[in-house]
Amino acid sequence: MKWSDLSFKQLSLDELYDVLKLRVDVFIVEQNCPYPELDDKDRHPDTRHLIGRDPLGKIVAYARVLAPGVSYPDSSIGRVLVAEKARGGGSAKSLMNQAIALANKHWPENNIQLGGQEYLKAFYQKLGFEPVSDVYLEDGIPHLDMLYQRT
């Protein structure tokens, strides 16, 4: 997989469209969860858009990496997804490792937080995240806050 780390202004119109379409396809259509996908955090000047492309150049993985103070006091990772056709081959683990490295590169003094779906708790724990909240409902889906503490 080929990875790109882009700011909002660096995204081409086609990249932006493809990212937003993939996010809507996964989070709204596939998970049957209507919610406000566009939250202005994409355009924050410090937001990083991590894009993974398959060998043909199609976007199949994505995560949004946010600066401290945008969603949480620490830096954070969100909108984590792998396209259905690219699942099952380790792409999610690779995506998260890339996102962690990106957050550490841009904000090395900060921990990393995320609000992950509860069913992915063990996956995130294997990557070094630990739960820091009780389970809560977000848009009708059980979530919990998790923290990756820098050592």
N, C-alpha and C positions, 0 to 999 in steps of 0.2 A: 504494500500500500504506500502511496506517495502522500506525504503530509504537507499542508500549508498552514501557516500562522498569519492571519490577516486582520487588520483593523477593518471597521465598517467601510471607511472611505477607500480601502484597497480592494474591496470586493467589486468584481465586475457586476453589471446588471444581470448577466446570465448566472453567475455564481450566487448572487443574492436570491434570485428567483428559485434556483435549484435547491438551495438551503431551506428557504421558507416552504417550498413545496414538500420537501422531505420531512420537515418538522410537522407540518399539517398532516401529511399522510400517516405518520407514526403516532403523534400525540393526540390528534383530534379524531381522525378517521379510524385507524387501527384500534386505538384504545377506547373509542366511542366516548370521548370526553370533550365536550364543547367548553372551551375556556379562552380567555383573551391571550392569544399567542404573541401578539405584538405588544411589547411592554416598554418600549423606548430604551431598554438596557442594551439592545443590539447596537444602538448608535452612540452609546457612551464613548468618549474619546479613548478610554483605556481598555475597552472590551476587546478581547482577542477571539477570533473565530477560527477554530481548529477544524480543518477540513481534510478528510481522508478520501483519496480517489483510487478506484480500482485500476488495473492495467490499461483499460480503455479510456481512462480519464473521467469516468462518471463518479459523481460524489456518492459515496456509500456509507460514510461515517462522519459524524459531526459532534462537536461539543463547544459550548460557549464558556469562556474563561473570563471571570469578572474580577475587577480590582477590589481591594479591600474597601468596604463601605458602600458598595453598590447594592448588594443583597444581604451581606453579612458583615460583621466587623472585620473578618479575615477575607482573603481572596476566596473565590468560590468557582465551582464547576457546575454547569447546568446544561439543560437541553441535550443531554447525552443520548445519542442514538446511533444505531447501525441499521441500515436498510435491510428489509426482510431477506433479500436474496444474498446478502453478505454475512448473515448470522451463522454461528456454529463453528467458525474456523479460527476463533481467537481474536477477531477484530475488535470486540468490545474491550478486552483486556489491553490490547495494543493502543486503542483510543484513549483509555483512561491513563495508561502510562505516559502517553504523549501529553495529555492534558495536565497531569501532575507536574511533569517536567516543565511545561510552559508556564504554569503558575509559579513554580520555583524560580524560573528564569526572570520573570517580570517582577515578582514580589518575594524575593528570597527571605525576607525577615518575617513573613506571615505564614500562619497555618492555612490550611485549605478546608473549606466547609462545603457541604452539599446537602440538599434536601432530596434524598433518594426514595424511590418506591420501596416499600417494606419488603417485597419479595426479592429484592436485589441486595438485601442486607449482607448476606454471606459473601456475595461477590465483592462488594465494596470493602468488607473486612479483610479479605485476602489481599487487597491492595494497600492496606494500612489505615483505613478509615475506621473510627470507632463511634458507636451511637452516642449522641449527647442530648437526646430528647426522647420522650415517649412517642409512640405512634400517634399520628394525627391525620385527619382527612384533608387532603388538598384536591379540590375539584372532584371530590367523590372517590379518590384513590388513596389508600393508606400509604403514608410517607413517614420518614423519620429523618431528623437532622443528624449528620455524621461529620466527624472532624478528623482530618489528617494532620497530626502534630509533627512539626519539624523537629528533627533530633539534633 
